Amino acid sequence: MRKSIFTCLLALAGFYATAQSLKVSGNVRDERGEPLVGASVLEKGTNNGTITDGSGAYMLSVGKSNAVLVATFVGYNVVERAVSANANLDFTMTDASILNQVTIVGSRNGNRSSTDTPSPVDVIDIREITTKQGQLDVNQLLQFAAPSFNSNRQTGSDGADHVDPASLRGLGPDQTLVLINGKRRHQSALVNLFGTRGRGNTGTDLNAIPAAAIERIEILRDGAAAQYGSDAIAGVINIVLKETVNQLSANVNAGIYKAKYRFDNKDFDGLNYNVNLNYGVKIAQKGFVNVTADYNFRDHTNRANTVSDPDELQRRQYGDPRINNAALYYNAKVPVGENIQFYSFGGINKRRGDAYAWTRFADDDRNVPSIYPNGFDPIIASTIDDRAVTAGVRGVWKSWNIDLSNTYGFNKFQFDVKNTINTSLGEGSRTEFDAGGFQLAQNVANLNITRHYKTILQGLNVAFGGEFRNERYKIFAGERGSYYNYDPSLAGGSQGFPGYSPSDVTDKTRSNAGAYLDVEADLTKKLLIDAAARFESYSDFGTTLNGKVGLRYKITNAIALRGSVSTGFRAPSLAQKYFNSTFTNFVNGEAVDVLLANNNSEVTRALGIPKLKQETSQNASIGLTMNPAPGLSVTIDGYYVKVKDRVVLTGQFSDEDEDIGELLKDLRVGQAQFFTNALSYTTTKGIDLIIAHSTPLGIGRLSTTLAANFNDMDLGPVNTVPRLRGKEDTYFDERERRFVLASAPPSKINLTFDYGVDKFSLMLRFIRFGEVKLANWDYELDIYKAKVQTDLTANYKFSKNISLSIGGSNILNVYPDKSLPSLTESGGGWDPVQMGTNGAFFFTRLGFRF
């Protein structure tokens, strides 16, 4: 197949005239004369380029004698040099200074590049991947660009329909730390309760940050709690915002899904479109303000036509929610002296969503036929407000780099339920209710101090600092009709999503202080050692001390060995500690409460449920980086992560239970569930493999990338309490175990061919998602077999200012294997799996740059 692809690409290249070329060669080195392996050398204004080999050498054919070559390497300042006839052109690249520093996660040494760190770091150029992919939001962009990144678009999952749970290496969404420009990002106020991914977890809403505002995304694939604090068990995602000035960029994107099964005579649905603008203004000599405005619309899809009953088919709605997402973001740096700089960044995001809840059919006892004679699909409408701002001062004092900052973040969910009723109100019920919601605010003050000693050993970097964080979590009630039962013989509250009642109202805070020390030394020109330690003290559960040791050894200029061992932790989120929700049910003729009980409730105390404690982890990784030939790089990294006392949401305990039923009846609780450290441990083992090759082909250049993740997780025994001993199957049953195990497919393989000729480029990609097994409501396995998705994108640059992309994702319209809708967690023909359930997506993108 590969040979045939090459043949097609060569045939395409034959349409272009062969121009006379000029060969240029040279070396790229740092200030000390050390070769920079894998540095990029590009002919300015074209796609023509190459990377340096294991000795830092390059060779490139350019189209004209007055061409300009641009050399780039992460962690170093960009260098441009003009070509002269038959030139031998060398580049010497200087470290980025503290006032113009390139952020790289995994090392606090500003002189370190991503390829020099002891842990694997992926650097993803957003401008590059947005021209080659049809996805419009950050979660989906990363889903197809980084094999270790996992995100599932959910439906039938209440709040999770509006925020896609995402994680690294199959761990929980709350076990990955997100930074923006190196500063901690606040989490979402949402705790995932329903659906199959991230149940019981909180996470970070990456889709609140517009892709158009991002320069690149760095993914540290290693435990980093000792370096960055809580949540960094699986790794760190650092989002670096744009700094461009005097350039207006605008993009218009549109796409639509091709349904495999027709519904209401529609062959296409789920229209997506996006418009964005980005512009930067220069301030003084080295300052700037860069601003991005972004609007994204996503319409409903309907995939309910997987059911067998045609009459039921016509009454059901099941698919993606409708989303309106608008954002305004900025990034700014202003010099206030020769060695001092003020900086600030942040933005606001407003999202409105309409998601389908489970269908209530005409004869359902929760329906009022005079209002809905054909039954109804309740709509859970959300309004999500997200905002964040960081302000800081960075400067140099007696060779010490000092960075003092403060970051405030806020996330709020407001729920409205539409196309619904409160059945207990009968024909007098309204069809729309304010159901209340929740919010989270976080404030982080941060001080980082670093110094690099070039003359000690072969280079010594010392970093230390502290952080103080305060968080506040609230639940606010909805209007009375959204939660109240006016007639105990009928169902109360708004159908589809009962509102939060006054008894659910919560207002809780906590704070924590942390301090760290990080020492990184080049003991020799070949051996790097990094050691970090971090102490944290929480107001609600105590203290923790964690450490990390990493190394990188250059066996040759082309081969390096890297590895690390560390301990980590994650403090339970405030939502996991204090979220509670009450709704009314009718048991044996008497109205009783069904309660999702918080960790400090009367129910959990009566059952002897202990207070939540931190999750702890042990991480280890080892890997090789190789540049065996010019234009070829290989990295392979194995990892092991053991997480102890993992927090999960239990199953529901009923008042019919022979052992604890009377206790629940005394508490007037019909059913109860809660958060607890139920899993004694989970162990995750895996391998990340990335092979990249770039070579001239015909009159163009072919870049080939194979990126794969292989992942395996084991679950330990269930931690229970004396009163619930023997009830492990309810405490954490087989369905829940399967959901955790399926947080990532056991394998994900991405093979990409990218061919460019002058102004034209073509991208062909194959993505294989491994087999996933889930337990349905009958506790039988639903098997979603391995599937391959095919993507194809063509891009043409009409000029340096205008480009057009046309393509498709999953162009062969491949779907996961179907299951019975009545038995899936989502209520549809599939539970959410990584490849999605919407079928082929065709798109076009028009880009402007002036």
VEXZATOR-938494 format. One line per field, with one value per residue (C-alpha): residue number from 1; x, y, z. Coordinates in steps of 0.25 Angstrom, whole numbers, plus 5000, padded with zeros to 4 digits. Example, Ala and Ser with C-alpha at 12.3 -4.5 7.8 and 13.67 -1.06 7.14 Angstrom:
<lumfis>
num: c(1_2)
east: c(5049_5055)
north: c(4982_4996)
up: c(5031_5029)
</lumfis>
This chain:
<lumfis>
num: c(1_2_3_4_5_6_7_8_9_10_11_12_13_14_15_16_17_18_19_20_21_22_23_24_25_26_27_28_29_30_31_32_33_34_35_36_37_38_39_40_41_42_43_44_45_46_47_48_49_50_51_52_53_54_55_56_57_58_59_60_61_62_63_64_65_66_67_68_69_70_71_72_73_74_75_76_77_78_79_80_81_82_83_84_85_86_87_88_89_90_91_92_93_94_95_96_97_98_99_100_101_102_103_104_105_106_107_108_109_110_111_112_113_114_115_116_117_118_119_120_121_122_123_124_125_126_127_128_129_130_131_132_133_134_135_136_137_138_139_140_141_142_143_144_145_146_147_148_149_150_151_152_153_154_155_156_157_158_159_160_161_162_163_164_165_166_167_168_169_170_171_172_173_174_175_176_177_178_179_180_181_182_183_184_185_186_187_188_189_190_191_192_193_194_195_196_197_198_199_200_201_202_203_204_205_206_207_208_209_210_211_212_213_214_215_216_217_218_219_220_221_222_223_224_225_226_227_228_229_230_231_232_233_234_235_236_237_238_239_240_241_242_243_244_245_246_247_248_249_250_251_252_253_254_255_256_257_258_259_260_261_262_263_264_265_266_267_268_269_270_271_272_273_274_275_276_277_278_279_280_281_282_283_284_285_286_287_288_289_290_291_292_293_294_295_296_297_298_299_300_301_302_303_304_305_306_307_308_309_310_311_312_313_314_315_316_317_318_319_320_321_322_323_324_325_326_327_328_329_330_331_332_333_334_335_336_337_338_339_340_341_342_343_344_345_346_347_348_349_350_351_352_353_354_355_356_357_358_359_360_361_362_363_364_365_366_367_368_369_370_371_372_373_374_375_376_377_378_379_380_381_382_383_384_385_386_387_388_389_390_391_392_393_394_395_396_397_398_399_400_401_402_403_404_405_406_407_408_409_410_411_412_413_414_415_416_417_418_419_420_421_422_423_424_425_426_427_428_429_430_431_432_433_434_435_436_437_438_439_440_441_442_443_444_445_446_447_448_449_450_451_452_453_454_455_456_457_458_459_460_461_462_463_464_465_466_467_468_469_470_471_472_473_474_475_476_477_478_479_480_481_482_483_484_485_486_487_488_489_490_491_492_493_494_495_496_497_498_499_500_501_502_503_504_505_506_507_508_509_510_511_512_513_514_515_516_517_518_519_520_521_522_523_524_525_526_527_528_529_530_531_532_533_534_535_536_537_538_539_540_541_542_543_544_545_546_547_548_549_550_551_552_553_554_555_556_557_558_559_560_561_562_563_564_565_566_567_568_569_570_571_572_573_574_575_576_577_578_579_580_581_582_583_584_585_586_587_588_589_590_591_592_593_594_595_596_597_598_599_600_601_602_603_604_605_606_607_608_609_610_611_612_613_614_615_616_617_618_619_620_621_622_623_624_625_626_627_628_629_630_631_632_633_634_635_636_637_638_639_640_641_642_643_644_645_646_647_648_649_650_651_652_653_654_655_656_657_658_659_660_661_662_663_664_665_666_667_668_669_670_671_672_673_674_675_676_677_678_679_680_681_682_683_684_685_686_687_688_689_690_691_692_693_694_695_696_697_698_699_700_701_702_703_704_705_706_707_708_709_710_711_712_713_714_715_716_717_718_719_720_721_722_723_724_725_726_727_728_729_730_731_732_733_734_735_736_737_738_739_740_741_742_743_744_745_746_747_748_749_750_751_752_753_754_755_756_757_758_759_760_761_762_763_764_765_766_767_768_769_770_771_772_773_774_775_776_777_778_779_780_781_782_783_784_785_786_787_788_789_790_791_792_793_794_795_796_797_798_799_800_801_802_803_804_805_806_807_808_809_810_811_812_813_814_815_816_817_818_819_820_821_822_823_824_825_826_827_828_829_830_831_832_833_834_835_836_837_838_839_840_841_842_843_844_845_846_847_848_849_850)
east: c(5000_5011_5018_5005_5003_5018_5014_5002_5009_5020_5010_5004_5018_5019_5009_5019_5031_5045_5052_5067_5072_5084_5089_5093_5099_5104_5103_5094_5101_5099_5107_5117_5119_5110_5102_5087_5081_5067_5068_5059_5064_5054_5054_5046_5032_5032_5029_5043_5052_5060_5065_5079_5085_5092_5104_5096_5098_5088_5087_5076_5073_5067_5060_5068_5081_5075_5067_5067_5068_5062_5067_5058_5060_5051_5058_5066_5064_5061_5072_5071_5082_5082_5088_5099_5103_5108_5108_5113_5103_5105_5096_5100_5087_5086_5078_5065_5067_5058_5051_5048_5048_5041_5033_5036_5030_5038_5050_5051_5064_5061_5073_5067_5060_5049_5058_5068_5059_5059_5045_5037_5031_5022_5022_5010_5010_4995_4996_5002_4991_4979_4982_4982_4970_4956_4954_4951_4953_4966_4961_4958_4971_4979_4971_4977_4990_4995_4994_4995_4984_4970_4956_4942_4931_4919_4904_4893_4903_4897_4907_4918_4911_4916_4930_4938_4946_4961_4973_4987_4991_4977_4977_4966_4963_4967_4980_4986_4990_4988_4996_4995_5008_5014_5003_4993_4979_4967_4958_4944_4933_4927_4929_4925_4914_4908_4913_4925_4937_4943_4932_4934_4945_4947_4955_4960_4951_4961_4951_4949_4962_4961_4971_4973_4980_4990_5004_5007_5004_5014_5010_5019_5017_5022_5018_5022_5015_5028_5031_5017_5008_4995_4988_5001_5001_4999_5006_5005_4999_5004_4997_5006_4998_5002_5012_5011_5011_5007_5000_4985_4981_4967_4960_4947_4944_4932_4928_4917_4915_4911_4901_4902_4887_4877_4868_4856_4862_4874_4888_4896_4895_4903_4907_4920_4926_4936_4941_4953_4962_4976_4984_4996_5001_5016_5019_5032_5044_5041_5027_5013_4998_4992_4977_4968_4953_4947_4933_4929_4916_4913_4899_4892_4894_4884_4888_4876_4872_4880_4868_4860_4846_4842_4832_4842_4852_4843_4841_4855_4866_4880_4894_4903_4898_4896_4908_4910_4924_4930_4943_4952_4967_4979_4994_5003_5017_5022_5036_5037_5052_5064_5063_5049_5036_5021_5013_4998_4989_4975_4961_4947_4938_4923_4917_4902_4898_4886_4887_4877_4873_4866_4853_4840_4830_4815_4811_4822_4816_4826_4818_4806_4799_4791_4804_4813_4803_4815_4824_4836_4852_4856_4867_4877_4882_4895_4901_4916_4924_4939_4949_4963_4974_4989_4997_5012_5026_5038_5052_5067_5074_5089_5087_5075_5063_5051_5036_5025_5010_4996_4985_4970_4961_4946_4936_4921_4910_4896_4886_4872_4863_4855_4844_4841_4830_4829_4819_4814_4808_4800_4794_4798_4813_4822_4831_4844_4851_4863_4870_4882_4896_4910_4923_4938_4947_4962_4973_4988_5000_5013_5028_5039_5053_5064_5079_5087_5102_5110_5123_5119_5121_5116_5104_5096_5082_5076_5061_5052_5039_5026_5011_4999_4985_4971_4959_4944_4933_4918_4905_4893_4878_4868_4854_4844_4837_4850_4852_4839_4829_4815_4808_4816_4808_4815_4829_4834_4844_4848_4848_4862_4870_4864_4868_4877_4869_4872_4877_4888_4893_4908_4919_4932_4947_4960_4975_4988_5003_5014_5029_5039_5053_5058_5073_5077_5092_5100_5110_5117_5114_5107_5100_5089_5083_5070_5065_5052_5045_5032_5024_5009_5001_4985_4976_4966_4974_4989_5003_5010_5024_5028_5041_5046_5059_5062_5074_5078_5090_5096_5101_5105_5101_5090_5086_5081_5076_5066_5058_5051_5045_5036_5025_5012_4999_4985_4977_4962_4955_4945_4934_4937_4937_4925_4916_4902_4889_4875_4863_4850_4845_4833_4836_4825_4814_4824_4832_4847_4859_4869_4883_4896_4903_4915_4927_4922_4908_4899_4898_4913_4916_4905_4911_4925_4930_4944_4947_4954_4969_4979_4982_4997_5005_5018_5023_5035_5039_5050_5053_5062_5063_5070_5074_5080_5080_5078_5063_5060_5057_5051_5047_5042_5037_5032_5024_5018_5009_5003_4992_4987_4974_4967_4955_4942_4927_4921_4908_4895_4891_4876_4867_4863_4877_4876_4888_4887_4873_4867_4878_4875_4860_4862_4870_4858_4868_4863_4876_4890_4903_4916_4930_4941_4955_4949_4960_4972_4981_4982_4994_4996_5007_5010_5019_5019_5026_5029_5036_5037_5044_5046_5052_5052_5042_5042_5041_5034_5037_5030_5029_5024_5021_5017_5012_5006_5002_5000_4994_4989_4983_4980_4971_4974_4963_4952_4954_4942_4937_4932_4917_4918_4927_4922_4916_4928_4919_4911_4922_4930_4923_4928_4922_4929_4942_4940_4938_4951_4959_4953_4958_4968_4968_4979_4985_4984_4993_4994_5001_5002_5008_5009_5014_5017_5021_5022_5009_5002_5001_4994_4992_4987_4985_4981_4977_4975_4967_4969_4957_4949_4941_4929_4919_4905_4893_4891_4906_4909_4921_4919_4931_4935_4945_4958_4954_4963_4959_4964_4966_4970_4973_4978_4984_4987_4994_4988_4998_5006_4993_4982_4981_4970_4968_4958_4957_4950_4952_4947_4945_4941_4929_4934_4925_4928_4921_4906_4900_4886_4881_4873_4886_4896_4900_4897_4884_4888_4894_4908_4915_4924_4937_4949_4947_4933_4919_4916_4922_4929_4932_4935_4941_4947_4956_4959_4971_4976_4989_4992)
north: c(5000_5009_5007_5011_5023_5028_5025_5034_5045_5044_5045_5057_5064_5062_5073_5083_5088_5085_5097_5099_5097_5101_5092_5098_5091_5094_5091_5096_5098_5105_5115_5105_5098_5086_5081_5083_5070_5071_5086_5091_5098_5104_5112_5124_5126_5111_5097_5093_5089_5079_5075_5073_5059_5053_5063_5075_5075_5078_5079_5086_5089_5103_5109_5122_5128_5139_5130_5132_5120_5120_5111_5108_5099_5099_5107_5115_5128_5128_5131_5135_5136_5139_5129_5132_5124_5110_5114_5106_5113_5110_5114_5118_5118_5126_5122_5129_5138_5139_5152_5144_5130_5118_5110_5095_5086_5076_5085_5098_5101_5112_5107_5093_5088_5078_5068_5070_5067_5054_5052_5051_5064_5065_5079_5081_5093_5097_5105_5093_5083_5093_5094_5079_5075_5077_5077_5091_5090_5087_5073_5067_5073_5067_5054_5052_5058_5051_5036_5037_5047_5042_5049_5044_5053_5048_5048_5045_5049_5061_5072_5063_5065_5080_5077_5066_5058_5057_5050_5045_5030_5025_5031_5040_5054_5060_5053_5062_5076_5087_5100_5112_5119_5111_5115_5106_5106_5104_5092_5091_5092_5079_5066_5055_5046_5039_5034_5024_5033_5040_5036_5042_5051_5066_5071_5083_5089_5090_5095_5108_5112_5115_5108_5121_5127_5116_5116_5101_5091_5083_5070_5064_5049_5047_5048_5062_5065_5067_5078_5085_5080_5073_5066_5064_5048_5045_5057_5072_5079_5093_5102_5114_5126_5133_5145_5150_5165_5173_5161_5159_5145_5140_5126_5122_5107_5099_5084_5074_5059_5049_5039_5025_5023_5033_5039_5048_5048_5054_5049_5060_5067_5072_5085_5091_5105_5114_5128_5134_5146_5148_5161_5166_5180_5183_5191_5198_5189_5176_5177_5173_5170_5159_5157_5146_5146_5132_5127_5112_5106_5091_5086_5073_5060_5049_5035_5029_5021_5009_5004_4993_4998_5008_5015_5017_5022_5033_5038_5038_5048_5043_5050_5061_5073_5087_5096_5111_5115_5129_5133_5145_5143_5152_5150_5162_5165_5180_5183_5193_5193_5187_5174_5175_5171_5171_5161_5157_5147_5141_5142_5139_5128_5127_5114_5110_5096_5088_5073_5061_5054_5040_5039_5039_5032_5035_5024_5027_5029_5041_5048_5056_5052_5065_5073_5063_5053_5047_5047_5056_5057_5066_5076_5079_5093_5099_5112_5111_5124_5122_5133_5134_5145_5144_5156_5155_5162_5155_5160_5158_5161_5158_5146_5141_5140_5144_5141_5146_5144_5143_5135_5135_5125_5123_5113_5113_5103_5108_5098_5100_5088_5090_5082_5076_5075_5073_5062_5064_5077_5070_5079_5091_5088_5098_5092_5099_5101_5108_5096_5103_5099_5100_5108_5107_5119_5117_5128_5124_5133_5127_5131_5124_5127_5121_5122_5115_5113_5111_5109_5099_5085_5085_5094_5095_5100_5103_5106_5108_5115_5114_5114_5118_5113_5116_5109_5112_5103_5106_5099_5108_5104_5104_5109_5101_5094_5088_5080_5079_5068_5074_5060_5048_5038_5044_5047_5061_5070_5074_5062_5059_5067_5070_5083_5085_5088_5097_5084_5083_5097_5097_5108_5102_5107_5101_5106_5100_5105_5098_5099_5092_5091_5086_5084_5080_5077_5074_5065_5063_5067_5053_5052_5060_5058_5065_5064_5071_5071_5077_5079_5083_5086_5086_5092_5080_5067_5070_5070_5062_5062_5056_5055_5052_5048_5048_5046_5047_5040_5043_5030_5036_5049_5041_5032_5036_5029_5035_5031_5036_5031_5039_5039_5047_5051_5057_5064_5061_5072_5081_5075_5061_5065_5073_5070_5065_5064_5061_5057_5050_5036_5028_5016_5007_5018_5028_5039_5038_5044_5038_5044_5045_5048_5057_5052_5059_5055_5048_5036_5034_5036_5026_5016_5018_5024_5030_5044_5045_5045_5048_5038_5035_5030_5023_5026_5021_5022_5019_5022_5024_5035_5032_5040_5028_5035_5049_5053_5041_5041_5030_5031_5020_5021_5011_5015_5010_5017_5012_5020_5016_5020_5024_5032_5027_5029_5016_5009_5012_5005_5002_5003_4989_4984_4973_4979_4994_4996_5000_5010_5017_5016_5023_5034_5035_5031_5021_5020_5026_5027_5034_5037_5029_5024_5010_5005_5000_5003_5003_5000_5005_5000_5005_5009_5021_5020_5032_5030_5042_5043_5054_5053_5060_5053_5057_5072_5072_5067_5055_5055_5042_5040_5027_5030_5019_5017_5003_5003_4993_4995_4986_4989_4985_4980_4989_4996_4995_4998_4988_4992_4989_4977_4967_4977_4980_4977_4989_4998_4997_4987_4980_4991_5002_4994_4992_5007_5010_5000_5006_5020_5018_5007_4997_5002_5015_5016_5028_5027_5040_5044_5058_5062_5077_5083_5098_5103_5090_5080_5067_5059_5045_5039_5025_5024_5010_5010_4997_4988_4993_4984_4990_4983_4987_4988_4973_4971_4965_4970_4979_4978_4990_4983_4990_5000_5008_5023_5029_5044_5052_5067_5076_5090_5100_5114_5124_5134_5136_5142_5133_5118_5107_5093_5083_5069_5059_5051_5037_5038_5023_5026_5015_5013_5005_4992_4994_4990_4990_5004_4999_4993_5004_5015_5026_5020_5020_5009_5011_5016_5027_5022_5029_5029_5035_5031_5041_5035_5043_5058_5067_5081_5093_5104_5117_5124_5139_5145_5160)
up: c(5000_5004_4990_4983_4991_4987_4973_4973_4980_4969_4958_4965_4966_4951_4948_4953_4945_4950_4954_4954_4969_4977_4988_5001_5013_5026_5041_5052_5066_5079_5086_5091_5078_5081_5069_5070_5065_5059_5057_5045_5033_5024_5011_5015_5009_5004_5010_5005_5017_5025_5039_5043_5045_5057_5055_5053_5038_5027_5012_5005_4990_4989_4976_4975_4979_4987_4996_5011_5020_5034_5045_5057_5069_5082_5093_5084_5076_5061_5052_5037_5027_5012_5003_4993_4981_4985_4999_5011_5021_5036_5047_5062_5070_5084_5096_5098_5109_5121_5115_5102_5107_5101_5110_5111_5121_5127_5130_5138_5130_5120_5112_5110_5097_5097_5091_5102_5114_5122_5120_5106_5102_5089_5083_5074_5064_5064_5051_5044_5049_5047_5032_5031_5040_5040_5055_5061_5076_5084_5089_5076_5070_5080_5079_5065_5067_5080_5082_5097_5098_5099_5098_5096_5091_5099_5098_5108_5119_5125_5127_5121_5107_5108_5113_5106_5117_5113_5119_5116_5115_5119_5133_5139_5133_5147_5147_5136_5139_5129_5128_5120_5117_5128_5139_5145_5138_5146_5145_5141_5152_5145_5152_5142_5147_5135_5122_5121_5122_5134_5143_5157_5151_5149_5138_5130_5119_5108_5098_5105_5099_5084_5075_5068_5080_5082_5076_5080_5091_5099_5105_5116_5116_5130_5144_5149_5162_5168_5158_5156_5168_5169_5157_5149_5151_5136_5131_5127_5116_5114_5104_5099_5093_5081_5081_5066_5063_5051_5045_5043_5042_5039_5037_5032_5034_5031_5031_5032_5035_5025_5032_5030_5032_5027_5037_5033_5019_5023_5017_5025_5038_5050_5042_5048_5045_5051_5049_5056_5056_5062_5062_5070_5072_5075_5088_5089_5084_5090_5095_5089_5091_5083_5082_5077_5075_5072_5069_5067_5064_5065_5062_5066_5060_5061_5061_5068_5055_5060_5067_5061_5063_5052_5061_5072_5062_5058_5072_5077_5077_5080_5076_5078_5086_5079_5083_5082_5087_5087_5092_5093_5098_5099_5101_5105_5109_5112_5116_5128_5128_5122_5130_5135_5127_5131_5125_5125_5117_5119_5113_5114_5108_5107_5103_5101_5099_5096_5099_5097_5110_5110_5102_5109_5100_5100_5109_5119_5133_5134_5122_5122_5109_5108_5107_5099_5092_5084_5096_5097_5097_5109_5105_5116_5112_5118_5119_5123_5127_5127_5130_5134_5135_5139_5142_5146_5146_5140_5142_5144_5157_5159_5149_5156_5147_5156_5152_5161_5156_5160_5152_5155_5148_5148_5142_5144_5139_5139_5135_5128_5124_5112_5105_5119_5130_5144_5144_5158_5153_5143_5131_5139_5137_5130_5119_5123_5137_5142_5149_5156_5155_5161_5160_5163_5165_5167_5170_5169_5174_5169_5170_5162_5163_5154_5151_5141_5144_5131_5137_5148_5142_5128_5132_5145_5146_5160_5162_5174_5177_5184_5181_5189_5183_5188_5183_5185_5180_5180_5177_5175_5174_5163_5163_5171_5160_5155_5168_5176_5176_5177_5177_5183_5174_5162_5158_5163_5157_5143_5134_5128_5138_5152_5158_5170_5183_5195_5202_5191_5192_5196_5198_5201_5201_5203_5201_5200_5200_5193_5191_5181_5178_5165_5161_5147_5144_5132_5139_5126_5112_5111_5124_5129_5143_5148_5163_5168_5181_5185_5198_5199_5210_5209_5218_5217_5217_5221_5215_5205_5200_5186_5178_5164_5158_5143_5134_5120_5114_5100_5096_5083_5076_5069_5081_5095_5107_5116_5128_5141_5154_5163_5173_5171_5177_5174_5184_5182_5176_5184_5174_5178_5193_5193_5181_5185_5178_5183_5175_5179_5177_5181_5189_5195_5195_5202_5196_5199_5195_5185_5189_5183_5196_5199_5206_5219_5219_5229_5220_5218_5233_5237_5227_5232_5219_5222_5218_5204_5204_5193_5182_5182_5170_5166_5153_5144_5130_5121_5106_5095_5085_5072_5059_5051_5038_5032_5033_5041_5056_5065_5080_5088_5103_5112_5125_5138_5147_5159_5166_5180_5186_5174_5176_5169_5169_5175_5170_5177_5190_5192_5204_5200_5204_5215_5223_5221_5216_5230_5232_5219_5222_5235_5228_5218_5206_5196_5189_5192_5185_5188_5185_5192_5190_5186_5177_5185_5173_5158_5150_5136_5127_5112_5101_5093_5079_5069_5056_5047_5034_5024_5010_4996_4987_4972_4973_4986_5000_5007_5022_5028_5043_5050_5064_5073_5088_5094_5107_5118_5131_5143_5155_5169_5179_5184_5197_5206_5220_5230_5228_5213_5213_5204_5195_5186_5174_5177_5183_5170_5160_5147_5139_5146_5145_5130_5129_5136_5127_5115_5118_5106_5095_5097_5085_5076_5063_5054_5041_5033_5020_5017_5003_4999_4985_4985_4988_4989_5000_5002_5015_5016_5030_5035_5050_5056_5069_5077_5082_5094_5103_5112_5121_5118_5127_5126_5130_5117_5109_5097_5089_5080_5070_5065_5054_5044_5041_5028_5027_5014_5013_5001_5004_4993_4996_4985_4991_5003_5009_5005_5006_5004_5010_5006_5012_5020_5033_5034_5019_5017_5028_5038_5050_5063_5065_5069_5082_5087_5091_5103_5109_5107_5117_5107_5102_5088_5078_5084_5096_5094_5088_5083_5068_5070_5066_5055_5043_5032_5033_5021_5022_5016_5022_5016_5023_5021_5026_5024)
</lumfis>
